[in-house]
Amino acid sequence: MTDPASTDEDEAVQTGVRPQPTHMPTQHLSDGEQEADLELKPRFMAPDYKGSQKLLGRVALISGGDSGIGRAVAVLFAREGADVAIAYLASTEDAEETRRHVEAEGQRCLLLQGDVRDKAWCEDAVDRTVQTLGGLDILVNNAALQKHADSIDEIDDERLRETWETNLGGYFRLTRAALPHLKSGACIINTGSVTGLRGSAHLLDYASTKGAIHAFTKSLASNLLERGIRVNAVAPGPVWTPLNPSDLPAEKVAEFGRKTDMKRPAQPEELSPAYVFLAAPSCSGYITGVVLPVTGSVEAI
């Protein structure tokens, strides 16, 4: 394992249980390709994470749960005893793979294909979760749309609406649909971003939505406090998921994550324990309104 004190400019820092990949492939994902098509498969299994029934008997709904961070969260929630509903847009092969892993942990998994921009679908997704899995205790708002742009002139009104309606509107819609079913002790976890903390020159619309998600998290936490429902967010730095290889040219993908202090991107399994921490009342029962940075850098906030 690398000693952080001896790390030079080109050497990635490893401080976890097992060394993580440091060099990303020179690969761009075309339309229709998904996590299964990545040359370097994202690590989501967290084999050294041992469950201890922190979420036993609970039901979670995760948007964008078919791949990336959402998949890793689904697996650990299941390992902690929760049944999981996975909301996803189009990647059926990825969603089926996630279901296989959730069921391998001994828990039930419901797949829900649809668009978080659709109010009626969000309501139906929550209703199906409650009817099939017996309730709803944890909502993870995680679905996102990200596209790079060199200039604000490249972001027309159609793209602006699509980004905001997916990234922030989807969080509002699923939360509204879920609230009638959430009892005291339930929680909501939103996926923010380091770009919402620091901004991003080439992700103007995406970073703006993530900053809004952080404000939404704090505002909703205050709004729901008297109902005993906690609301928090995780703000990831660069994480190896299909999102960036789908958005960046191959040569940029190869450099992904190297500008962090740790000089590498995170793997999804390095993010998912933060979601378990925020979901489990035994760990975070006194925490609400927090945006937790998991960024691989010191100056995140």
ZIVENVEN-V675216 format. One record per residue. N is the residue number from 1. RES is the residue in three letters. OMEGA is omega as a letter, one per 40 degrees, with the letter a starting at -180 (NA if undefined). Layout:
<<N | RES | OMEGA> <N | RES | OMEGA>>
This chain:
<<1 | MET | a> <2 | THR | i> <3 | ASP | a> <4 | PRO | a> <5 | ALA | a> <6 | SER | a> <7 | THR | i> <8 | ASP | a> <9 | GLU | a> <10 | ASP | a> <11 | GLU | a> <12 | ALA | a> <13 | VAL | i> <14 | GLN | i> <15 | THR | a> <16 | GLY | a> <17 | VAL | i> <18 | ARG | i> <19 | PRO | i> <20 | GLN | a> <21 | PRO | a> <22 | THR | a> <23 | HIS | a> <24 | MET | a> <25 | PRO | i> <26 | THR | a> <27 | GLN | i> <28 | HIS | i> <29 | LEU | i> <30 | SER | i> <31 | ASP | i> <32 | GLY | i> <33 | GLU | a> <34 | GLN | a> <35 | GLU | a> <36 | ALA | a> <37 | ASP | a> <38 | LEU | i> <39 | GLU | i> <40 | LEU | a> <41 | LYS | i> <42 | PRO | i> <43 | ARG | a> <44 | PHE | a> <45 | MET | a> <46 | ALA | a> <47 | PRO | a> <48 | ASP | i> <49 | TYR | a> <50 | LYS | i> <51 | GLY | i> <52 | SER | i> <53 | GLN | i> <54 | LYS | a> <55 | LEU | a> <56 | LEU | i> <57 | GLY | a> <58 | ARG | i> <59 | VAL | a> <60 | ALA | i> <61 | LEU | a> <62 | ILE | i> <63 | SER | a> <64 | GLY | a> <65 | GLY | a> <66 | ASP | a> <67 | SER | i> <68 | GLY | a> <69 | ILE | a> <70 | GLY | i> <71 | ARG | a> <72 | ALA | i> <73 | VAL | i> <74 | ALA | a> <75 | VAL | a> <76 | LEU | i> <77 | PHE | i> <78 | ALA | i> <79 | ARG | i> <80 | GLU | i> <81 | GLY | a> <82 | ALA | i> <83 | ASP | a> <84 | VAL | i> <85 | ALA | a> <86 | ILE | i> <87 | ALA | a> <88 | TYR | a> <89 | LEU | a> <90 | ALA | a> <91 | SER | a> <92 | THR | i> <93 | GLU | i> <94 | ASP | a> <95 | ALA | i> <96 | GLU | i> <97 | GLU | i> <98 | THR | i> <99 | ARG | i> <100 | ARG | a> <101 | HIS | i> <102 | VAL | a> <103 | GLU | i> <104 | ALA | i> <105 | GLU | i> <106 | GLY | a> <107 | GLN | i> <108 | ARG | i> <109 | CYS | i> <110 | LEU | i> <111 | LEU | a> <112 | LEU | a> <113 | GLN | i> <114 | GLY | a> <115 | ASP | a> <116 | VAL | i> <117 | ARG | a> <118 | ASP | a> <119 | LYS | a> <120 | ALA | i> <121 | TRP | i> <122 | CYS | i> <123 | GLU | i> <124 | ASP | a> <125 | ALA | i> <126 | VAL | a> <127 | ASP | i> <128 | ARG | i> <129 | THR | a> <130 | VAL | a> <131 | GLN | a> <132 | THR | a> <133 | LEU | i> <134 | GLY | i> <135 | GLY | i> <136 | LEU | a> <137 | ASP | a> <138 | ILE | i> <139 | LEU | i> <140 | VAL | i> <141 | ASN | a> <142 | ASN | a> <143 | ALA | a> <144 | ALA | i> <145 | LEU | a> <146 | GLN | i> <147 | LYS | i> <148 | HIS | i> <149 | ALA | i> <150 | ASP | a> <151 | SER | i> <152 | ILE | i> <153 | ASP | a> <154 | GLU | a> <155 | ILE | i> <156 | ASP | a> <157 | ASP | i> <158 | GLU | i> <159 | ARG | i> <160 | LEU | i> <161 | ARG | a> <162 | GLU | a> <163 | THR | a> <164 | TRP | a> <165 | GLU | i> <166 | THR | a> <167 | ASN | i> <168 | LEU | i> <169 | GLY | i> <170 | GLY | i> <171 | TYR | i> <172 | PHE | a> <173 | ARG | i> <174 | LEU | i> <175 | THR | i> <176 | ARG | a> <177 | ALA | a> <178 | ALA | a> <179 | LEU | i> <180 | PRO | a> <181 | HIS | a> <182 | LEU | a> <183 | LYS | i> <184 | SER | a> <185 | GLY | i> <186 | ALA | i> <187 | CYS | i> <188 | ILE | i> <189 | ILE | i> <190 | ASN | i> <191 | THR | i> <192 | GLY | a> <193 | SER | i> <194 | VAL | i> <195 | THR | i> <196 | GLY | i> <197 | LEU | a> <198 | ARG | a> <199 | GLY | i> <200 | SER | a> <201 | ALA | a> <202 | HIS | i> <203 | LEU | a> <204 | LEU | a> <205 | ASP | i> <206 | TYR | a> <207 | ALA | i> <208 | SER | i> <209 | THR | a> <210 | LYS | i> <211 | GLY | i> <212 | ALA | i> <213 | ILE | i> <214 | HIS | i> <215 | ALA | i> <216 | PHE | i> <217 | THR | a> <218 | LYS | a> <219 | SER | i> <220 | LEU | i> <221 | ALA | i> <222 | SER | a> <223 | ASN | a> <224 | LEU | a> <225 | LEU | a> <226 | GLU | i> <227 | ARG | i> <228 | GLY | i> <229 | ILE | a> <230 | ARG | i> <231 | VAL | i> <232 | ASN | i> <233 | ALA | i> <234 | VAL | i> <235 | ALA | a> <236 | PRO | i> <237 | GLY | i> <238 | PRO | a> <239 | VAL | a> <240 | TRP | i> <241 | THR | i> <242 | PRO | a> <243 | LEU | a> <244 | ASN | i> <245 | PRO | i> <246 | SER | a> <247 | ASP | a> <248 | LEU | i> <249 | PRO | a> <250 | ALA | a> <251 | GLU | i> <252 | LYS | i> <253 | VAL | a> <254 | ALA | a> <255 | GLU | a> <256 | PHE | i> <257 | GLY | a> <258 | ARG | a> <259 | LYS | i> <260 | THR | i> <261 | ASP | i> <262 | MET | i> <263 | LYS | i> <264 | ARG | i> <265 | PRO | i> <266 | ALA | i> <267 | GLN | a> <268 | PRO | a> <269 | GLU | i> <270 | GLU | i> <271 | LEU | a> <272 | SER | i> <273 | PRO | i> <274 | ALA | i> <275 | TYR | i> <276 | VAL | i> <277 | PHE | a> <278 | LEU | i> <279 | ALA | a> <280 | ALA | i> <281 | PRO | i> <282 | SER | a> <283 | CYS | a> <284 | SER | a> <285 | GLY | a> <286 | TYR | a> <287 | ILE | i> <288 | THR | a> <289 | GLY | a> <290 | VAL | i> <291 | VAL | a> <292 | LEU | i> <293 | PRO | i> <294 | VAL | a> <295 | THR | a> <296 | GLY | a> <297 | SER | a> <298 | VAL | a> <299 | GLU | a> <300 | ALA | i> <301 | ILE | NA>>
